[in-house]
Amino acid sequence: MIAPLLGDTSFVDATWIMIVKSLLIFIVLLSIVPVVLLVERKLLGRFQQRYGPNRVGPYGALQPLADVGKLLSKQGFRPRGAVPFLYEIAPAISIFAAVITLAILPFGDVQGEVGLYGVDLPIGILYFFAFGAIGFYGLLLGGWASGSKYSFLGAMRSAAQLISYEIAMGLSLLGVVMMAGSLSLVDIVKAQGEIWFIVPQIVGFLIFMVAGFAETNRVPFDLPEADAELVAGYSTEYGGMRFGSYFFAEYMEILIISGIASTMFLGGWMGPGPSWLDPVWMLVKMLAVTAFFIWIRATLPRFRYDQLMSFGWKVLLPIATLNVLATAVLVVAT
Amino acid sequence: MVEVAFFAGAIGAIGGAIAVVALRNPFYSVLALVVHLVFLAGIFLLLRAQFIAAAQIVVYAGAVMVIYVFVAAYVGGIEEPLFDSAPQLRVFGPVLAAALFIEISIAVLGSALIGLGGEGVADVPAGFGTPEAVGRLMLEDFLIAFEAASMLLLVAAVAAIVLAGRKKETGGAG
């Protein structure tokens, strides 16, 4: 059914397998998000010498459930100055763009009859960038349509930040793409059979992680939602599950950046043990990178805005360009 | 399935394009342009041009339009147009539009309609539209045209920086 849209993929599943796979990926990753939320609050608590949530359920394990219940039962409120349709659709765009990117994360090679990934696209990583670009409109529209200064400034900051760091992010992955000789994420993982790309592409990995922090608006690049200056940035005027959607999309985005980092640099599904363990290895790597996100949040203070801009353009971009140049020379020479 | 996708894409693309010129608020116009570009990317996908579709979203919807939105959000939000269109434009506009329409009509009638008799996506060669195929076309078959275009873009980028820098020196509004 969707085969004509995929063009020349090496492997296309039957339609019903596709549907089952989509549901499975969606459900598993969707249920990981609340766990990540809880782990983040727990870890942050420990980093700051306190317990973190510990009232709802054993060890506070039901806290995310309680939060979602609270958000769902809130009134769907729209401020008077907000633009009606855009205000409502903006969080949906965010969440759509975040979830749709899950389709390309590979959790394993073709095993038996089934490829353990959503789709294996020849454009691979470009798909991730395309929907990253669309997800940005969720933030921007939300900030603009709220009719509030804080929201607007937050959205504008995220716009500027996105332009500045997207280029460095693209260039950081280009080295990996050149070494693997393919854009397809499945081929890139397969190319890491001998050595994970984090070793030859350590510079690319570091740039990707820094840019990833900036793209997901995480500390130390969380200027779009800097609480001390902008209340909560683009999501200031949102409440209830609309705010929940933004929150959810942000964490989904973190999982996706972690997934892309694991795929491109950390050997994806590769790990010791039988091949049915592949998806587990991929998830373990994703969650390890996510834990790194949380660690950084507890460790680093926020950048100043001009520091963020000059770092992106004057440090990150030249290093990324040099990395691509050096990789190209090495790939051609060897 | 393909027909449904085509008409959804076509209606979205044309609707977005009409909205760009019909809407008065520049911010909405820019958003309509984004919608148009996204649906156009869908049409590219149906034509098996995956790389072009992705480039369309990443470059246009992602990079170029972000800057448009940026500017329109700062100066936009106003229902009135920023300035009255000059009287010369009212004459030249329709003339240029008609000329462009005739030009495109000649191109479409002269070449693209040949494809109507073909088998559609079935007779597309293997590997068509993938990054590999596009890369080979750009860097092997049409290298000189590609490099000429990149030089042109470089000159334009440098010129933009020079012009912006000059305005700052004379104490203009920037």
Contacts between the chains, C-beta under 8 A, distances in Angstrom:
chain1	res1	chain2	res2	distance
A	1	B	1	5.8
A	2	B	1	7.9
A	4	B	2	5.9
A	4	B	46	7.5
A	4	B	48	7.5
A	4	B	121	5.4
A	5	B	5	7.6
A	5	B	45	5.6
A	5	B	46	7.2
A	7	B	48	5.2
A	7	B	50	5.4
A	7	B	128	7.5
A	7	B	129	6.1
A	7	B	130	6.7
A	8	B	126	6.0
A	8	B	127	5.6
A	8	B	128	7.8
A	8	B	130	6.1
A	121	B	50	7.1
A	122	B	50	6.2
A	122	B	130	4.3
A	122	B	131	6.5
A	122	B	132	7.6
A	123	B	50	4.9
A	123	B	51	5.9
A	123	B	53	7.9
A	123	B	54	4.7
A	123	B	130	7.5
A	123	B	131	6.2
A	126	B	51	7.4
A	126	B	54	3.8
A	126	B	55	7.4
A	126	B	58	6.3
A	126	B	131	7.6
A	127	B	54	6.5
A	129	B	54	7.6
A	129	B	58	4.9
A	129	B	62	7.0
A	130	B	41	7.8
A	130	B	54	5.2
A	130	B	57	3.8
A	130	B	58	5.3
A	130	B	61	7.9
A	130	B	62	7.0
A	131	B	57	7.9
A	132	B	62	7.4
A	133	B	57	5.9
A	133	B	58	5.9
A	133	B	61	5.6
A	133	B	62	2.8
A	133	B	63	7.5
A	133	B	66	7.6
A	134	B	38	7.1
A	134	B	57	6.9
A	134	B	61	6.6
A	134	B	62	7.8
A	136	B	62	7.4
A	136	B	66	6.7
A	137	B	34	6.7
A	137	B	69	7.8
A	140	B	66	7.8
A	140	B	69	6.1
A	140	B	73	7.5
A	141	B	31	7.6
A	144	B	27	7.2
A	144	B	73	5.4
A	152	B	73	7.3
A	155	B	73	7.6
A	156	B	70	6.9
A	156	B	73	6.8
A	156	B	74	7.5
A	159	B	66	5.8
A	159	B	69	6.9
A	159	B	70	5.2
A	160	B	70	7.3
A	162	B	66	6.6
A	163	B	63	6.8
A	163	B	66	5.7
A	163	B	67	7.0
A	166	B	62	7.1
A	166	B	63	7.2
A	183	B	131	5.4
